[in-house]
Amino acid sequence: MNKLSMAIALSLLSASSYAANYTKNVDVVVIGSGASGMAAAAAAEEKGLTTVLLEKQANIGGSALYIEGTFAVETEQQKSMYIGLTKDWAYKNHMEFNHGFINGPLMRKWINRSDESIKWMEEKGVTFHDVRTLFEDGNRTWHIFKDGKGVEFVQKMEQSFTKNGGKIYTETPATELVYKDGKVVGVIAEDGEGDTYTFNAKGGVIVATGGFINNPKMLKKFGIRTDHLIVGPKKGRDGDSIKWWEETGARLEGMKTHLAIGAWLYGKDPNTQLSHPEHTTVYSQMASLLRQPYMWVAKDGKRFIDESQAPLWHNTGPAVERVGNGYFAVFDDNMREYMKTDGIDISHSDWVRVGHKLDLLDEGIEVGQKEGWLVKSNTIEGLAKKMGIDVATFKQTVVDANRYAINGVDEEFPKNRKYVRSMDKPPYFAVKGQNATLITLGGPTTDTDMQVLREKDMKPVGGLYVVGCEVGGVYGDSYNLTLEGMASSFAINSGRFAAEHIAQKMKL
């Protein structure tokens, strides 16, 4: 053996000699620290259950750090604003939107308790700014977190959890479930130092690992496009739990469903395009151009949708996919000046709101040309060439649009006439957009207590729970954006449901 081989062998021997195996007895193990995991952990610990929270990454929070607000109905906030939405109405809306292809009893429980969870969060110090909607005449269900982000929510859940004795293990992914007599009784995990932990869970294991949006192989397997941009964390959320569902024979549903979240600057990380609504950035303002209801053009040089549907991601997302997962938002110098002086007409989520004056637009135009997602020309022909589309077809699209503006009627789509604008003052601009997704929304079928159900007999897998966006039967084939804030709300509520069931079960 040469010196190098000897050194490697000694190094490996030394490393293995320091690895340790620990066994810990607890009531509950929560796997994942997103919105559902944090809620489950906090709820479990406050009910007196000894609980550990395992997080694969170095920091907690996951996708919860990117949520702006959460859904609820019949809350004190809504009542104070004379918003008269009811739980019955919300339930019917969601069932009809998904044509009944969802877990009705679970949906009923969630919506009925959504207002209670708002109070529960407030008691833990979570701040809600107000209740909003993305739509001109939308349903006011979106309770906005402080600063329009989930950071405070994560912090308050962590404080509650650890204050009550909870323990968080970061950089410690769960690698295996432990079974005994057909039930899940624990978890094996390994930390970054190579130490192994066996957590014996007397009450149960709650899986909140966030789906598989960052795993291209799994996206392809379940029929989700892999060329979407990804909003949120770029690490984690890679389907660690799929093997557990296969091992336990869980019934899966909705595996193709995912939350498409509108269009973003082509090829650019969407996380650069988020901002506080009162402190917007160049990139967030430029991304807002892709939501404006004027002229969207596909690579064939033609319009393909009523652009005023921009807030309805469940409509515009598939439409953009159908034309190749990319399009151009086109505007002229009149529109440039209008958006600077009067403001935008449709929100870029809650980051750049309706009426916001794009004071960084001119700077963004220069940045966009340098980075390649915006083109500019003094002629329609020149713009088409820079866009890489057929000149004659695009010229006809512009001619038609200008005729519609003169007549005040969009002859192609039934668009509100206030959004029917001309394109006749140079220079002309085109911003290239691309679809993005935040999370996958499919997984095991559960009962109303979040227990995983087996395919063969639809009975619970003892000791195994799943919460958050990994639960199947919540969204059918499309996310219901008309009830804004649903994903975070279901995550928080389902985490509470699982913890409550374990606490109740352990008292029997």
C-alpha positions as CSV (number, residue, x, y, z in Angstrom):
1,M,0.0,0.0,0.0
2,N,1.5,3.4,-1.0
3,K,1.5,6.4,1.2
4,L,-1.6,8.0,-0.5
5,S,-3.7,4.8,-0.1
6,M,-2.5,4.5,3.5
7,A,-3.5,8.1,4.2
8,I,-7.0,7.6,2.7
9,A,-7.5,4.4,4.7
10,L,-6.5,6.0,7.9
11,S,-8.7,9.0,7.2
12,L,-11.7,6.7,6.6
13,L,-11.0,4.7,9.7
14,S,-10.6,7.8,11.7
15,A,-13.9,9.2,10.4
16,S,-15.8,6.0,11.0
17,S,-14.4,5.7,14.5
18,Y,-16.0,9.1,15.4
19,A,-19.5,8.3,14.0
20,A,-22.0,7.7,16.7
21,N,-25.4,6.0,16.9
22,Y,-28.0,7.6,19.1
23,T,-31.4,6.3,20.1
24,K,-34.0,8.7,21.4
25,N,-37.6,8.1,22.6
26,V,-40.2,10.7,21.7
27,D,-43.9,11.0,21.1
28,V,-43.7,12.6,17.6
29,V,-41.2,13.1,14.8
30,V,-41.9,15.8,12.3
31,I,-40.0,15.6,9.0
32,G,-39.6,18.9,7.3
33,S,-39.8,22.5,8.5
34,G,-42.0,24.3,5.9
35,A,-45.4,25.8,6.9
36,S,-47.0,22.4,7.6
37,G,-44.0,21.0,9.5
38,M,-43.6,24.1,11.6
39,A,-47.4,24.2,12.4
40,A,-47.4,20.4,13.2
41,A,-44.4,20.7,15.5
42,A,-45.7,23.8,17.4
43,A,-49.1,22.2,17.8
44,A,-47.7,18.9,19.0
45,E,-45.4,20.4,21.6
46,E,-48.0,22.8,22.9
47,K,-50.2,19.8,23.6
48,G,-47.5,18.3,25.8
49,L,-46.1,15.8,23.2
50,T,-42.3,15.4,23.2
51,T,-41.5,16.3,19.6
52,V,-38.4,16.5,17.4
53,L,-38.3,18.3,14.1
54,L,-35.9,17.0,11.4
55,E,-34.8,19.4,8.6
56,K,-32.6,18.3,5.7
57,Q,-31.2,21.8,5.0
58,A,-29.1,24.0,7.2
59,N,-31.9,26.5,7.8
60,I,-35.6,26.0,8.7
61,G,-38.6,27.4,6.8
62,G,-38.5,25.9,3.3
63,S,-41.2,27.3,1.1
64,A,-42.9,29.0,4.0
65,L,-40.4,31.8,3.8
66,Y,-41.8,32.7,0.3
67,I,-45.6,32.8,1.1
68,E,-47.2,36.2,1.2
69,G,-50.4,35.3,3.1
70,T,-52.9,32.6,3.9
71,F,-56.5,31.8,3.2
72,A,-59.3,31.9,5.7
73,V,-63.0,32.7,5.9
74,E,-65.3,34.2,8.6
75,T,-62.3,35.8,10.3
76,E,-62.4,38.9,12.5
77,Q,-60.3,40.7,9.9
78,Q,-62.9,40.0,7.2
79,K,-65.8,41.0,9.5
80,S,-64.1,44.3,10.4
81,M,-63.8,45.0,6.6
82,Y,-67.4,44.0,5.9
83,I,-66.3,41.0,3.9
84,G,-69.3,38.6,4.2
85,L,-67.8,35.4,2.9
86,T,-68.9,32.2,4.5
87,K,-67.5,28.8,5.1
88,D,-70.3,27.1,3.2
89,W,-69.7,29.3,0.2
90,A,-66.0,28.7,0.2
91,Y,-66.5,24.9,0.5
92,K,-69.0,24.9,-2.4
93,N,-66.6,27.1,-4.5
94,H,-63.7,24.7,-4.0
95,M,-65.7,21.6,-4.7
96,E,-67.2,23.0,-7.9
97,F,-63.9,24.4,-9.1
98,N,-62.4,20.9,-8.9
99,H,-65.6,19.1,-10.1
100,G,-65.6,17.0,-7.0
101,F,-62.3,15.3,-7.6
102,I,-61.0,16.1,-4.1
103,N,-61.4,14.9,-0.6
104,G,-64.7,16.5,0.4
105,P,-64.7,15.7,4.2
106,L,-61.1,16.9,4.6
107,M,-61.9,20.1,2.6
108,R,-64.9,20.7,4.9
109,K,-62.8,20.3,8.0
110,W,-60.0,22.6,6.7
111,I,-62.3,25.4,5.6
112,N,-64.4,25.2,8.7
113,R,-61.3,25.7,10.9
114,S,-59.4,28.2,8.8
115,D,-60.5,31.2,10.9
116,E,-59.5,29.3,14.1
117,S,-56.0,28.9,12.7
118,I,-55.7,32.6,12.1
119,K,-56.4,33.2,15.8
120,W,-54.0,30.4,16.8
121,M,-51.2,32.1,14.8
122,E,-52.0,35.5,16.2
123,E,-51.8,34.1,19.8
124,K,-48.3,33.0,18.9
125,G,-47.4,36.5,17.8
126,V,-47.9,36.2,14.0
127,T,-48.9,39.6,12.5
128,F,-51.5,39.9,9.7
129,H,-51.4,43.2,7.7
130,D,-54.9,43.0,6.1
131,V,-57.1,41.0,3.8
132,R,-56.5,41.3,0.0
133,T,-57.2,39.9,-3.4
134,L,-55.3,40.0,-6.7
135,F,-58.5,40.5,-8.6
136,E,-60.5,43.6,-9.4
137,D,-63.6,42.0,-8.0
138,G,-62.0,39.0,-6.2
139,N,-62.8,37.1,-3.1
140,R,-61.1,38.7,-0.1
141,T,-59.7,35.5,1.5
142,W,-55.9,36.3,1.4
143,H,-54.7,37.3,4.9
144,I,-51.3,39.0,4.3
145,F,-48.4,38.3,6.7
146,K,-46.2,41.0,8.0
147,D,-44.0,42.4,5.2
148,G,-45.8,40.1,2.8
149,K,-43.6,37.2,3.7
150,G,-43.7,34.1,5.8
151,V,-40.5,34.9,7.8
152,E,-42.3,36.0,10.9
153,F,-44.6,33.0,10.8
154,V,-41.6,30.6,10.8
155,Q,-39.9,32.6,13.6
156,K,-43.0,32.5,15.8
157,M,-43.6,28.8,15.2
158,E,-40.0,28.1,16.1
159,Q,-40.2,30.1,19.2
160,S,-43.3,28.4,20.4
161,F,-41.9,25.0,19.6
162,T,-38.6,25.4,21.3
163,K,-40.1,27.3,24.3
164,N,-42.3,24.3,25.0
165,G,-39.3,21.9,24.8
166,G,-39.2,21.0,21.2
167,K,-35.9,20.0,19.6
168,I,-34.8,20.9,16.0
169,Y,-32.2,18.9,14.1
170,T,-31.0,20.8,11.0
171,E,-28.9,19.1,8.3
172,T,-30.3,15.9,9.5
173,P,-32.4,14.2,6.8
174,A,-34.7,11.3,7.6
175,T,-33.4,8.3,5.7
176,E,-35.8,5.5,6.7
177,L,-39.0,4.8,8.5
178,V,-39.0,2.2,11.2
179,Y,-41.8,-0.4,11.1
180,K,-43.1,-2.8,13.7
181,D,-46.1,-5.1,13.3
182,G,-47.1,-3.2,10.1
183,K,-47.0,0.2,11.8
184,V,-44.6,3.1,11.6
185,V,-43.0,3.5,15.0
186,G,-40.0,5.7,14.3
187,V,-37.5,7.3,12.0
188,I,-33.8,6.8,11.2
189,A,-31.9,10.0,10.4
190,E,-28.3,10.9,9.7
191,D,-26.6,14.3,10.3
192,G,-23.8,16.0,8.4
193,E,-21.2,14.4,10.7
194,G,-22.2,10.9,9.9
195,D,-23.9,10.3,13.2
196,T,-27.0,8.2,13.0
197,Y,-30.2,8.8,15.1
198,T,-33.0,6.3,15.7
199,F,-36.1,8.2,16.9
200,N,-38.7,5.9,18.4
201,A,-42.0,7.7,18.0
202,K,-44.7,6.5,20.4
203,G,-47.4,8.6,18.8
204,G,-46.5,8.9,15.2
205,V,-44.4,10.3,12.4
206,I,-45.6,13.4,10.5
207,V,-44.1,13.8,7.0
208,A,-43.9,17.4,5.7
209,T,-41.0,17.1,3.3
210,G,-42.5,19.5,0.6
211,G,-43.0,17.4,-2.4
212,F,-40.6,16.9,-5.4
213,I,-40.5,20.2,-7.3
214,N,-36.6,20.2,-7.3
215,N,-36.3,16.7,-8.6
216,P,-36.4,16.7,-12.5
217,K,-36.5,12.9,-12.7
218,M,-39.6,12.7,-10.5
219,L,-41.2,15.6,-12.4
220,K,-40.8,13.7,-15.6
221,K,-42.1,10.5,-14.0
222,F,-45.3,12.1,-12.9
223,G,-45.9,14.2,-16.0
224,I,-44.8,17.7,-14.9
225,R,-42.7,19.8,-17.2
226,T,-39.1,20.1,-16.2
227,D,-38.4,23.4,-18.0
228,H,-40.4,25.6,-15.6
229,L,-38.5,28.0,-13.5
230,I,-38.7,27.3,-9.8
231,V,-39.9,29.8,-7.2
232,G,-38.6,29.2,-3.7
233,P,-35.7,27.1,-2.3
234,K,-33.5,25.4,-4.9
235,K,-32.5,22.7,-2.5
236,G,-34.7,20.1,-0.8
237,R,-38.2,19.3,-1.9
238,D,-36.8,16.4,-3.9
239,G,-39.2,13.7,-3.2
240,D,-37.5,11.9,-0.3
241,S,-40.9,10.6,0.8
242,I,-41.9,8.9,-2.4
243,K,-40.1,5.7,-1.4
244,W,-42.0,5.7,1.9
245,W,-45.4,5.9,0.1
246,E,-44.3,2.9,-2.1
247,E,-43.1,0.9,0.9
248,T,-46.4,1.4,2.8
249,G,-48.6,0.9,-0.2
250,A,-50.1,4.3,0.1
251,R,-52.8,5.4,-2.4
252,L,-51.5,8.3,-4.4
253,E,-53.5,11.0,-6.2
254,G,-52.9,14.3,-8.0
255,M,-49.3,13.6,-8.6
256,K,-49.3,15.8,-11.8
257,T,-50.8,18.7,-10.0
258,H,-48.6,21.6,-9.2
259,L,-48.9,25.3,-8.3
260,A,-48.0,27.3,-11.5
261,I,-47.4,30.8,-10.4
262,G,-47.5,33.0,-13.5
263,A,-44.8,34.1,-15.8
264,W,-41.4,35.5,-15.0
265,L,-38.4,37.0,-16.8
266,Y,-37.1,34.4,-19.2
267,G,-34.3,32.2,-17.8
268,K,-33.9,34.3,-14.7
269,D,-34.3,33.0,-11.1
270,P,-37.8,34.1,-10.0
271,N,-36.5,34.7,-6.5
272,T,-34.8,37.8,-7.8
273,Q,-38.2,39.1,-8.8
274,L,-39.8,39.1,-5.3
275,S,-39.9,42.2,-3.2
276,H,-41.7,44.1,-0.4
277,P,-44.6,45.9,-2.1
278,E,-43.4,49.3,-0.7
279,H,-39.8,48.7,-1.7
280,T,-39.9,47.2,-5.2
281,T,-36.8,46.3,-7.2
282,V,-35.8,46.6,-10.8
283,Y,-36.5,42.9,-11.4
284,S,-39.8,42.8,-9.6
285,Q,-41.0,45.9,-11.5
286,M,-39.9,44.3,-14.8
287,A,-41.6,41.0,-14.0
288,S,-44.8,42.9,-13.4
289,L,-44.8,43.8,-17.1
290,L,-45.5,40.2,-17.9
291,R,-48.8,40.4,-16.0
292,Q,-50.2,43.5,-17.8
293,P,-53.3,43.0,-19.9
294,Y,-52.3,44.5,-23.2
295,M,-50.5,42.3,-25.8
296,W,-49.1,38.9,-25.3
297,V,-47.5,37.3,-28.3
298,A,-46.4,33.7,-28.8
299,K,-43.5,32.6,-31.0
300,D,-45.8,32.4,-34.0
301,G,-46.3,36.2,-33.8
302,K,-49.9,36.0,-32.7
303,R,-51.9,36.7,-29.6
304,F,-53.1,33.6,-27.8
305,I,-55.3,34.6,-24.9
306,D,-57.4,37.4,-23.3
307,E,-54.5,39.1,-21.5
308,S,-56.7,40.5,-18.8
309,Q,-56.8,36.9,-17.4
310,A,-53.3,37.5,-16.1
311,P,-54.2,37.0,-12.4
312,L,-55.8,33.7,-13.2
313,W,-52.6,31.6,-13.2
314,H,-54.6,28.4,-13.6
315,N,-55.8,29.7,-17.0
316,T,-52.8,31.6,-18.2
317,G,-50.2,29.0,-17.1
318,P,-51.7,26.2,-19.3
319,A,-52.2,28.7,-22.2
320,V,-48.5,29.7,-22.0
321,E,-47.5,26.0,-21.8
322,R,-49.6,25.3,-24.9
323,V,-47.7,27.8,-27.0
324,G,-44.3,26.6,-25.9
325,N,-43.8,27.7,-22.3
326,G,-42.8,31.2,-23.3
327,Y,-44.2,34.4,-24.7
328,F,-43.6,38.1,-25.2
329,A,-45.4,41.0,-23.4
330,V,-45.3,43.8,-25.9
331,F,-45.8,47.5,-25.3
332,D,-45.0,50.9,-26.9
333,D,-43.6,54.2,-25.6
334,N,-47.1,55.4,-24.7
335,M,-47.6,52.4,-22.5
336,R,-44.1,52.9,-21.0
337,E,-45.0,56.4,-20.0
338,Y,-48.4,55.3,-18.7
339,M,-46.9,52.6,-16.4
340,K,-44.4,55.2,-15.1
341,T,-46.9,58.0,-14.4
342,D,-50.2,56.2,-13.7
343,G,-49.1,52.8,-12.6
344,I,-49.8,49.2,-13.5
345,D,-53.3,47.8,-14.0
346,I,-52.7,44.2,-12.7
347,S,-50.6,43.2,-9.7
348,H,-47.5,41.1,-9.8
349,S,-48.8,39.0,-6.9
350,D,-48.5,41.1,-3.8
351,W,-45.0,42.3,-4.6
352,V,-45.9,45.0,-7.1
353,R,-49.5,46.0,-6.7
354,V,-52.1,47.6,-8.9
355,G,-51.5,51.3,-9.3
356,H,-47.7,51.0,-8.5
357,K,-45.8,53.5,-10.6
358,L,-42.9,51.8,-12.2
359,D,-40.2,54.3,-11.3
360,L,-37.5,51.8,-12.2
361,L,-38.8,51.0,-15.6
362,D,-36.3,52.8,-17.7
363,E,-33.4,51.3,-15.7
364,G,-35.0,47.9,-16.1
365,I,-35.2,48.4,-19.9
366,E,-31.5,48.9,-20.0
367,V,-30.8,45.9,-17.7
368,G,-33.2,43.7,-19.7
369,Q,-31.4,44.4,-23.0
370,K,-28.0,43.6,-21.4
371,E,-29.3,40.4,-19.9
372,G,-31.3,39.3,-23.0
373,W,-34.9,39.0,-21.7
374,L,-36.0,42.4,-23.2
375,V,-35.7,43.8,-26.8
376,K,-36.3,47.3,-28.1
377,S,-36.7,48.7,-31.6
378,N,-37.9,51.9,-33.3
379,T,-39.9,49.8,-35.8
380,I,-42.3,46.9,-35.6
381,E,-40.2,45.0,-38.1
382,G,-37.1,45.5,-36.1
383,L,-38.8,44.4,-32.9
384,A,-40.1,41.2,-34.6
385,K,-36.6,40.4,-35.8
386,K,-35.1,40.8,-32.4
387,M,-37.9,38.7,-30.9
388,G,-37.1,36.0,-33.4
389,I,-40.6,35.8,-34.8
390,D,-42.2,36.1,-38.2
391,V,-42.2,39.8,-39.3
392,A,-45.4,39.7,-41.4
393,T,-47.5,37.9,-38.9
394,F,-46.4,40.1,-36.1
395,K,-47.1,43.3,-38.2
396,Q,-50.6,42.0,-38.8
397,T,-51.1,41.4,-35.1
398,V,-50.1,45.0,-34.4
399,V,-52.4,46.3,-37.2
400,D,-55.3,44.4,-35.7
401,A,-54.6,45.6,-32.2
402,N,-54.5,49.2,-33.3
403,R,-57.9,48.8,-35.1
404,Y,-59.4,47.3,-32.0
405,A,-58.1,50.3,-30.0
406,I,-59.8,52.7,-32.4
407,N,-63.1,50.8,-32.3
408,G,-62.9,50.1,-28.6
409,V,-63.6,46.4,-29.1
410,D,-61.2,43.4,-29.0
411,E,-62.5,41.3,-31.9
412,E,-60.3,38.3,-31.0
413,F,-61.0,38.0,-27.2
414,P,-63.8,39.5,-25.0
415,K,-61.3,41.7,-23.2
416,N,-62.6,44.7,-21.2
417,R,-62.3,47.7,-23.5
418,K,-60.3,49.7,-20.9
419,Y,-57.4,47.3,-21.6
420,V,-57.7,47.6,-25.4
421,R,-54.7,49.8,-26.2
422,S,-52.9,50.9,-29.4
423,M,-49.3,50.0,-30.3
424,D,-48.3,52.9,-32.4
425,K,-45.7,55.1,-30.8
426,P,-42.0,54.1,-31.0
427,P,-39.8,52.8,-29.6
428,Y,-41.4,49.4,-29.1
429,F,-40.5,46.9,-26.4
430,A,-41.0,43.2,-25.8
431,V,-40.3,41.4,-22.5
432,K,-39.9,37.6,-22.8
433,G,-41.6,35.6,-20.1
434,Q,-41.5,32.0,-18.9
435,N,-43.7,29.9,-16.6
436,A,-42.6,29.0,-13.1
437,T,-43.9,26.7,-10.3
438,L,-43.7,26.9,-6.6
439,I,-44.6,23.4,-5.3
440,T,-46.0,20.1,-6.3
441,L,-49.5,19.3,-5.0
442,G,-49.9,15.6,-5.1
443,G,-49.4,12.7,-2.7
444,P,-51.1,10.1,-0.5
445,T,-54.8,10.1,0.1
446,T,-55.6,10.7,3.8
447,D,-58.5,10.7,6.2
448,T,-59.5,13.9,7.9
449,D,-56.8,13.4,10.6
450,M,-54.1,13.3,8.0
451,Q,-53.4,9.6,8.4
452,V,-52.0,8.0,5.2
453,L,-54.4,5.5,3.6
454,R,-53.4,2.3,1.9
455,E,-54.3,1.6,-1.7
456,K,-55.5,-1.9,-1.0
457,D,-58.1,-1.3,1.6
458,M,-58.2,2.5,2.2
459,K,-57.3,2.0,5.8
460,P,-54.7,4.1,7.7
461,V,-51.1,3.1,7.9
462,G,-50.6,3.1,11.6
463,G,-48.5,5.9,12.9
464,L,-47.9,7.6,9.6
465,Y,-49.2,11.1,8.8
466,V,-48.6,13.4,5.8
467,V,-49.3,17.1,5.8
468,G,-49.0,20.2,3.5
469,C,-48.5,20.1,-0.2
470,E,-47.7,16.4,-0.2
471,V,-51.3,15.5,0.5
472,G,-53.4,14.2,-2.4
473,G,-57.0,15.0,-3.0
474,V,-56.7,18.7,-2.1
475,Y,-56.6,20.5,-5.5
476,G,-57.9,18.1,-8.2
477,D,-56.0,18.9,-11.4
478,S,-55.5,22.6,-10.8
479,Y,-54.8,25.1,-7.9
480,N,-57.9,27.2,-7.1
481,L,-56.6,30.7,-7.2
482,T,-60.0,32.2,-6.7
483,L,-59.6,31.3,-3.0
484,E,-56.3,33.0,-2.5
485,G,-53.8,31.7,0.0
486,M,-55.0,28.1,0.0
487,A,-51.7,26.2,-0.2
488,S,-50.3,27.9,2.9
489,S,-53.6,27.6,4.7
490,F,-54.0,23.9,4.1
491,A,-50.4,23.3,5.1
492,I,-50.9,25.1,8.4
493,N,-54.2,23.5,9.2
494,S,-53.2,20.0,8.1
495,G,-50.2,20.2,10.4
496,R,-52.4,21.1,13.3
497,F,-54.9,18.2,12.4
498,A,-52.1,15.6,12.5
499,A,-50.7,16.8,15.8
500,E,-54.2,17.0,17.4
501,H,-55.0,13.4,16.4
502,I,-51.8,12.1,17.8
503,A,-52.4,13.9,21.1
504,Q,-56.0,12.6,21.3
505,K,-54.8,9.1,20.5
506,M,-52.2,9.1,23.1
507,K,-54.7,10.1,25.8
508,L,-56.8,7.0,25.1
